[in-house]
C-alpha cells in the first residue's frame, strides 16, 4: 500500500478533524502518501481529490466541522456511482480508503469493500447511533454543548417557574437526550428506546412542584416527535403550558471536547495501521477502553445495543 485517501460524509461532527489529522500524520510517518477527498462520495466521483501534507492538517485539531467538507450524495447507493468512485481512486493511484461518517457513510464503505476496494470506516456522527462502538466521534462534544444550553435555560425556567421541553438531535437514537437528561437533572427523559406515558410525565412534573421545585425540564429526543407536537399533547392532556426550545444545529458545531480529540486521533491512527496491514472491509469502534475492529457489513446488519440505557431508570430514581 503506497497511497491512501480519506473522506468525511453525512452530517459533520466535532472530532472529524482530529481523525483526519491523525490519518495524514500517521500515514506520512509510515512513508505513505495521503490524499484528501472533498465533499464525501460526491467529491470522490467528481475527482475532487488532492494530496495532503503534514502542514495541511496543522492547527485543525481544535476546529469543529470537517476541513474536507461533507455532502450527501444519494447516487452513491447505485453500483454505477460506486464503480465511478473506484475508477477515480485508481486514476490517482490510491489503493486504500478511510471513510469517516454515520451509518449511511458506512453503507458506502461496505459497498466499496464488496467491490474489492480496501475500505475502513470510522464512526463520526453526534448521534452515537452506530453499531459496533460505544461512542461515535462528536457525541461527547454535542452533549457538552447541549448541557451548556440547558444550564442557561434552567436559570430562566427557575425565575419564571416554568416547564421547558427541550428537543435534542439523535435521529432515531435517544443517546443525546439520555446523557444530557441525566447530566442536567431533567425531571423527564423521553427517548425512542423506551415507551412513555403522559400520565407518568405529569406525575414527574407534579412531584417536583409539590417539593417546591421551581423549574421542570423535559429532555425530548427528536426521534420520538418534535418539541412543539409534544408540548401540544401535554397541553391537551393536562392543560400544561410549556416553553419549547429546539436546540438544532448548534449541537453539531463547536471545538471538539478533549475526549473527541483523543478518540479521533485513536481512530485515525488505527485506520491507517489496518490499511497498512492490508486489511479492509472493517469499521473501528471503542468498547470499554479498547479500540475494536469489526466487519462493516456484519456490523450494519446488527441491531445496536444502547450503551448505558440503564441511565433511563437511574434518572427516574434520582430526579424527583
Ligand atoms: P449522519 O447520520 O450523521 O447524518 P450518515 O453518514 O448516516 O451521517 P447519510 O446521509 O445517511 O449520513 O449518508 C451519507 C452518504 O453516504 C450519502 O449521501 C451517500 O453518498 C452514502 N450512502 C448512504 N447510504 C448508502 C448506501 N446504501 N450505499 C452506498 N452509499 C450510501
Boltz pocket constraint, residues with backbone or C-beta under 6 A from the ligand:
constraints:
  - pocket:
      binder: B
      contacts: [[A, 9], [A, 10], [A, 11], [A, 12], [A, 41], [A, 42], [A, 71], [A, 72], [A, 73], [A, 74], [A, 75], [A, 76], [A, 77], [A, 78], [A, 101], [A, 102], [A, 103], [A, 104], [A, 105], [A, 106], [A, 107], [A, 108], [A, 109], [A, 111], [A, 124], [A, 125], [A, 126], [A, 127]]
      max_distance: 6.0
